[in-house]
Amino acid sequence: MLGVCTFPMTAAASVSGNPGNPLNIAIDGQTVCKTMQWNQGGVDYIPVWYVDHALSQHGIVAGFWNQALSLRGRRFAMDVIEAPAPFIRQNTAYVPASELTDVLSQAGFGVNLTSNALEIQSQAPKAAIRKFPYPYDAMLAIAADSDHQTLRKFNLVHEFLNTHMKTPMGWGLGLDISDSFFMYNGTNLSGYTDYGKVPLSDMMTYFKGTSQQIYAGNVIDHYIQSGWMDSMHSLGDFNGTSPNTTEFNRSLAQQAVKTLTKHGDVLHVWIDHGNASNVDNFGDYGHGSFYNYQQGANPWSKYYITNWMIPYGIQYVWADGTNDQFGLHSDIYPMTLPDGRKVWGFQRYTNDGYTKSGYPNYVWSPYGLPISLSRENLNHLIQMHGYVVVAQHFSSSNTKYPFDYPAIHALVRLKNYYTSGKILVARTSRLLQYNEMQQGLVYHTFTQNGETVIDITQVNDPVLGNYVPDVTQVKGATFYVTDPAKTQIEIAGTPIPASELQTNPSDGVGPSISVKWFAPDTTNYAISPPGIY
């Protein structure tokens, strides 16, 4: 039995506005009563008594409004209801139309509201969201750090991973795997970065050293916009021989943001990097004395950068930590930075357990791929219906080819899990955005002209803020329904084009309908302009 919940009302004397559109209230296709809406400040309000009357007259439930509000009680008890507020006019409670439809939907009714009609189905058609896009049972990304990256190695890696062309390491796998990059090279470490004794100073970065001179900037622009790069590996490689010195300064962050913005490079993923000389890191400050060097989110620090990086677009942050769990039910978690800004943190699988002394057994070089992508790990991921972001350093080896045979074999194994419909392999930014969307998706269902309609109203995001998504932001969303061929999906009342939808046979649970996932792109985007190693 639903309990009674009192709805907060505004005093009658404060009510303003004008009569709105006439409203026809129908139950299961039969008109029950007619009333007038009230318009106040451009918002339509519906008199609740008439809805109660319609439901009662149709023999469904009496006194629905007072009973059903217990379904919304938690929200009201938290006193977070936003304007416009309900009010009483001429002894009748008027409620914002959107609030009324939400309450009806949560009570199990099908609801369709237009400018002059409220259609209520006594039982809403059922639609349950599937965790992953059909037919997959898990989702995996490989997030590679750009340490020791050169253009030669980068092209070899991504021609093999992303295309179907013949490469020195075998036929391309056609996977959606993206990479990261450095804006600057501020390391004072000695050594080489590639086969043929290419010095560290020639590592592929946007600018030359820490100057304003463009080095591989045009190449990096190209790869960001083609999808082969989707993450910033901090602002650069500032690894130093002494943890007490650094080549980083705030002006480098400002220059980076201005340049990326000017060139239309939009990135949402940040991956912390390196040793304590990389003071622009900010993911783990305050989580132990070791991380005190991370000054990027501290407003009082001369290395403060998140006042630029977060407004620029960074939404997902990997803090410099370890994780040996291959698979999580959700890969993201709320993170509040020292300056109060909020982002999503995310986990990466970095190590296969720990030594007796507690040191991680890192498997984030190509030599660790046979362990990371073992059959046991992949099967476990499927069984738990999990997400995993695998940490990697594709360019860490200075050998002629980035992947040896065991690594190639492991990557081919992953491709087979993908092509057989078991694990969806996606670039890091897509996995994280899907994870955030799927766990916060709000929708209701109703019947219209004999078809089930799934109306996506918003995504509840406690970190970045609630939003009404566009079609790209709900790609992959999949719903179990009785008859996919007689189902439509809308966003805030606007139908998604049929070309963006797909119907799916039963996966053992039931048939479903999906917003199509991103189409595979196996284009070879590799370029090799002169003067860049």
RAPE-V393804 format. One line per field, one symbol per residue. phi: phi as a letter, one per 30 degrees, with the letter a starting at -180 (. if undefined). psi: psi as a letter, one per 30 degrees, with the letter a starting at -180 (. if undefined). A space follows every 50 residues. Layout:
phi->???
psi->???
This chain:
phi->.ddcbdddbdeddcdbjbecddbccbchicdcabacdbcbiicdccdded deddddddicacieeddddddcedddddhcdcddcdacbhibdcbeeddd dddddddjddbbccdbbccccdbdddbcdddbedcdcabbbcccdceidb dedededddddcccddbdcjddciccbcbcacdbbcdcdckccaeihdde dcedbdcdhcccddccedddeeddddjdbbbcchclccebdbdcbacdbe dddddddddddeciccbccbbebicddcddeadbejckdecdddcdccdd cdcdbddcddddldbbbcddbcaccdkbdbccbdbcdedjdcbddbcbdc bcibdddjddddbccedcdddecdeddddddddchccbcddbbecdccdd bdcddeddddddededddddicbdcbdeddddddeddddcdcabbacbhi cdcccdcacdbdccjdaddcdddcejebbdbdbedcbcbbbhicddeedc cbcbddcjcldabbdedddebcedcdbbddibd
psi->kklkkkkklkkeffkaalkaklkkkkkhfkkelkaklkkjhgkkkkkeee eeeeeefggekkheeeeffffgeeeeffhgklkklllkkhgkkkkkeeee eeeeeffglkkjkafgkjkkkfjkkkjkkkelkkglglkkljjklgkgkl eeeeeeefeeeflglklfglklfhlikaallkeljgkgllalflkghklf fgkjleljbgagkkdgeeeeeeeeffffkgkkiafljgklfkfgllgkle feeeeeeeeeeeggjjkfkkjlkaaffifflgfgkfhlfegffjgfgjff kfgkfffeeeeefkfkkjlialkgjiklekflkkkklfgfkklkllkkjf liallfggkkikhglfffefeehleeeeeeeeefhlkkjkkliegfkgle kekleeeeeeeeeeeeeefggekjklleeeeeeeeeeefgkkllllkkhg lkkjjjelkjjfefkkljlleefgkfkkkklejefhklkljhfjkkkffg lkkklkgfelllklkklkkkjgkjgklillfk.
